[in-house]
Amino acid sequence: MISVVLPARDILRATPRTRIIAIDLADTDFPFRAGQAVFAGLADGAMRRPYSIACSPGQSARTGALELLVLIDDHEAPDPHLERATSGTLLRIEGPFGSFGVPWPLPERHLLLIAGGTGIAPLRSIMWDTLERDPGVQVALLYSARAPEEFAYLAELRALAAEERIRLTLTVTRGDPGTWIGARGRMAAGLITSSLMTAETRCVICGPPALVSDATALLLQAGVAAERIATETYAA
């Protein structure tokens, strides 16, 4: 595991409750696989927390940065150990770690990614890695958020869908019904089956425990073999 101190390059607002932190790799060699995570915290602080890497290895190599999607609390204050981070703040990064992801070469020609909330972070890494390494794989993304404004990377995802590089389905579980014309509610059989292209699809799920459990059960009911399903949960 690599342990390095690196500066934050940019901190951008992704949603009302999340920030995108781009960490400048400079000349640091930091190899990782799509789906892996790091521990991150202020360089002069003791706290480290795990965050999935939100960019693909190819994107990281081109930009010279690691990208993290960081959840902030309901009072608009970033996680305490990162609340003082601004552009140029030194961060301690440890990793990468984890085996979450897909095998390469990918045996299947279809990939279904199911994300809830900040679970989009590792799935975005896997999505871009797949698009870059094997454009012949048909990628579908089913993304659930609490409200329409809670979708991170929404413009990017809609652009990919408009270019027919991915199939995108969005669903919201809360919020004002009058502000959203798309799908509503938690994972249901209809959403799964409409996103699932074939039972021989590699499925990757990341989100809160209830979403992961529900989506896994629905995929199994739809005939997807358990060995084709990879999951990762986080505390909601």
C-alpha positions as CSV (number, residue, x, y, z in Angstrom):
1,M,0.0,0.0,0.0
2,I,1.3,3.5,-1.0
3,S,1.2,6.3,1.6
4,V,1.8,9.8,0.1
5,V,1.1,13.4,0.9
6,L,-0.4,15.2,-2.1
7,P,-2.1,18.6,-2.6
8,A,-5.7,19.1,-3.5
9,R,-5.9,20.5,-7.0
10,D,-9.6,21.4,-7.1
11,I,-12.7,21.1,-4.9
12,L,-15.9,21.3,-6.9
13,R,-19.6,21.2,-5.8
14,A,-21.1,18.0,-7.3
15,T,-24.5,18.1,-5.4
16,P,-25.8,20.0,-2.4
17,R,-24.3,17.2,-0.2
18,T,-21.2,16.1,-2.1
19,R,-17.9,17.6,-3.3
20,I,-15.5,16.4,-6.0
21,I,-11.9,16.6,-4.7
22,A,-9.2,16.3,-7.4
23,I,-5.9,15.3,-5.8
24,D,-2.8,16.3,-7.7
25,L,-0.5,13.3,-8.3
26,A,2.3,15.5,-9.6
27,D,5.1,13.0,-10.4
28,T,3.7,10.3,-8.0
29,D,3.2,6.9,-9.5
30,F,-0.2,5.7,-8.1
31,P,-1.4,2.7,-10.0
32,F,-4.9,1.4,-9.2
33,R,-7.7,-0.7,-10.7
34,A,-11.2,0.6,-11.4
35,G,-13.4,0.1,-8.4
36,Q,-10.6,0.4,-5.8
37,A,-10.5,2.9,-2.9
38,V,-8.1,4.9,-0.8
39,F,-7.9,6.2,2.7
40,A,-7.8,10.0,2.8
41,G,-7.4,12.8,5.3
42,L,-5.7,16.0,6.1
43,A,-1.9,15.5,6.1
44,D,-1.6,17.1,9.5
45,G,-4.6,15.3,11.0
46,A,-4.9,11.8,12.5
47,M,-8.2,10.8,10.8
48,R,-8.3,8.8,7.6
49,R,-11.5,7.6,6.0
50,P,-12.1,5.3,3.0
51,Y,-13.2,6.8,-0.3
52,S,-13.7,5.0,-3.6
53,I,-11.7,6.5,-6.5
54,A,-14.2,8.1,-8.9
55,C,-12.0,8.3,-12.0
56,S,-10.7,5.6,-14.2
57,P,-7.0,4.7,-14.3
58,G,-6.9,6.1,-17.9
59,Q,-8.5,9.4,-16.8
60,S,-6.0,9.6,-13.9
61,A,-3.1,9.1,-16.2
62,R,-4.3,11.8,-18.6
63,T,-5.1,14.4,-15.9
64,G,-2.4,13.5,-13.4
65,A,-5.0,13.5,-10.6
66,L,-7.1,11.2,-8.4
67,E,-10.8,12.1,-8.1
68,L,-12.9,11.4,-5.0
69,L,-16.6,12.1,-4.4
70,V,-16.9,13.2,-0.8
71,L,-20.2,13.3,1.2
72,I,-20.8,16.3,3.4
73,D,-23.3,16.4,6.3
74,D,-26.8,18.0,6.3
75,H,-25.5,21.2,7.8
76,E,-23.4,21.9,4.7
77,A,-20.1,21.2,6.6
78,P,-17.7,18.8,4.9
79,D,-16.6,15.7,6.8
80,P,-14.6,17.1,9.8
81,H,-11.3,15.7,8.7
82,L,-11.6,17.4,5.3
83,E,-13.5,20.5,6.2
84,R,-10.4,22.7,6.0
85,A,-9.3,21.4,2.6
86,T,-9.1,24.0,-0.2
87,S,-7.0,24.1,-3.4
88,G,-3.4,23.4,-2.3
89,T,-4.3,21.7,1.0
90,L,-2.0,18.8,1.6
91,L,-3.8,15.4,2.0
92,R,-2.5,12.1,3.2
93,I,-3.5,9.4,0.7
94,E,-3.1,5.7,1.5
95,G,-3.9,2.9,-0.9
96,P,-5.1,1.7,-3.2
97,F,-7.1,-1.2,-1.6
98,G,-10.0,-3.4,-2.4
99,S,-11.0,-6.1,-4.9
100,F,-14.4,-4.5,-6.0
101,G,-14.7,-4.3,-9.8
102,V,-14.9,-6.5,-12.9
103,P,-12.5,-9.0,-14.3
104,W,-10.5,-8.3,-17.4
105,P,-10.9,-9.2,-20.1
106,L,-14.6,-8.9,-19.3
107,P,-16.2,-12.3,-20.2
108,E,-19.6,-10.8,-20.9
109,R,-20.6,-8.3,-23.6
110,H,-23.1,-6.5,-21.3
111,L,-22.4,-4.6,-18.1
112,L,-25.1,-3.3,-15.7
113,L,-24.0,-0.8,-13.1
114,I,-26.5,-0.1,-10.2
115,A,-25.6,2.9,-8.0
116,G,-27.2,4.5,-5.0
117,G,-26.1,8.0,-3.8
118,T,-22.3,8.3,-3.6
119,G,-22.1,4.6,-4.7
120,I,-21.8,6.2,-8.2
121,A,-18.1,6.9,-7.4
122,P,-16.5,3.5,-8.0
123,L,-19.1,2.7,-10.7
124,R,-18.1,5.8,-12.6
125,S,-14.5,4.5,-12.5
126,I,-15.6,1.1,-13.8
127,M,-17.9,2.7,-16.4
128,W,-15.1,4.9,-17.9
129,D,-12.5,2.1,-17.7
130,T,-14.9,-0.2,-19.6
131,L,-15.7,2.4,-22.3
132,E,-12.0,3.1,-22.7
133,R,-10.7,-0.4,-22.7
134,D,-13.5,-2.3,-24.5
135,P,-16.0,0.0,-26.4
136,G,-17.8,-3.1,-27.6
137,V,-19.3,-3.8,-24.2
138,Q,-22.8,-2.5,-23.9
139,V,-23.0,-0.5,-20.6
140,A,-26.2,0.3,-18.7
141,L,-26.4,2.5,-15.6
142,L,-29.3,2.4,-13.1
143,Y,-28.7,5.3,-10.7
144,S,-30.9,6.1,-7.6
145,A,-30.8,9.3,-5.6
146,R,-32.9,10.9,-2.9
147,A,-33.9,13.8,-5.0
148,P,-33.1,15.1,-8.6
149,E,-30.4,17.5,-7.3
150,E,-28.6,14.6,-5.7
151,F,-27.3,13.0,-8.9
152,A,-23.6,13.5,-9.1
153,Y,-22.0,13.7,-12.6
154,L,-25.5,14.1,-14.1
155,A,-24.5,16.3,-17.1
156,E,-21.7,13.9,-18.0
157,L,-23.9,10.8,-17.7
158,R,-26.7,12.4,-19.8
159,A,-24.1,13.3,-22.5
160,L,-22.9,9.7,-22.6
161,A,-26.5,8.5,-22.9
162,A,-27.2,11.1,-25.7
163,E,-24.2,9.8,-27.5
164,E,-25.5,6.2,-27.0
165,R,-22.4,5.1,-25.2
166,I,-24.4,4.1,-22.2
167,R,-28.1,3.3,-21.4
168,L,-29.1,5.5,-18.4
169,T,-32.0,5.1,-16.0
170,L,-32.5,7.6,-13.2
171,T,-34.8,7.1,-10.2
172,V,-35.5,9.4,-7.2
173,T,-36.8,8.1,-3.9
174,R,-37.8,11.4,-2.2
175,G,-38.2,15.1,-3.1
176,D,-41.0,17.1,-4.6
177,P,-43.0,15.0,-7.1
178,G,-43.6,18.1,-9.2
179,T,-39.9,18.6,-10.0
180,W,-39.2,15.2,-11.5
181,I,-40.7,13.5,-14.5
182,G,-38.5,10.4,-14.5
183,A,-38.8,7.1,-12.6
184,R,-39.6,7.3,-8.8
185,G,-39.2,5.0,-5.9
186,R,-36.7,2.3,-4.7
187,M,-35.3,-0.5,-6.8
188,A,-38.2,-2.5,-8.3
189,A,-38.4,-5.4,-10.6
190,G,-39.5,-3.2,-13.5
191,L,-36.5,-1.0,-13.2
192,I,-34.1,-3.9,-13.1
193,T,-35.6,-5.8,-16.0
194,S,-35.8,-2.7,-18.2
195,S,-32.1,-2.1,-17.5
196,L,-31.0,-5.7,-17.8
197,M,-30.1,-6.5,-21.4
198,T,-29.7,-10.3,-20.9
199,A,-29.3,-12.7,-18.0
200,E,-25.7,-13.1,-19.2
201,T,-24.8,-9.6,-18.0
202,R,-22.0,-8.6,-15.6
203,C,-23.8,-6.7,-12.8
204,V,-22.0,-4.3,-10.3
205,I,-23.9,-2.7,-7.4
206,C,-22.8,0.0,-5.0
207,G,-24.9,1.9,-2.5
208,P,-26.6,1.7,0.9
209,P,-27.3,-1.8,2.3
210,A,-31.0,-1.8,1.4
211,L,-30.4,-0.9,-2.2
212,V,-27.7,-3.5,-2.6
213,S,-29.8,-6.2,-1.0
214,D,-32.9,-5.4,-3.0
215,A,-31.1,-5.1,-6.3
216,T,-29.2,-8.3,-5.8
217,A,-32.4,-10.2,-5.0
218,L,-34.1,-8.8,-8.1
219,L,-31.2,-9.7,-10.3
220,L,-31.2,-13.3,-9.0
221,Q,-34.9,-13.5,-9.6
222,A,-34.4,-12.2,-13.2
223,G,-32.0,-15.1,-13.8
224,V,-28.6,-13.5,-13.4
225,A,-26.1,-16.0,-11.9
226,A,-24.7,-15.1,-8.5
227,E,-21.1,-15.2,-9.8
228,R,-22.0,-12.4,-12.3
229,I,-23.0,-10.1,-9.5
230,A,-20.5,-7.9,-7.5
231,T,-21.6,-5.7,-4.6
232,E,-20.2,-3.1,-2.3
233,T,-22.1,-1.3,0.5
234,Y,-21.6,1.8,2.5
235,A,-23.4,3.2,5.6
236,A,-26.2,5.4,4.5
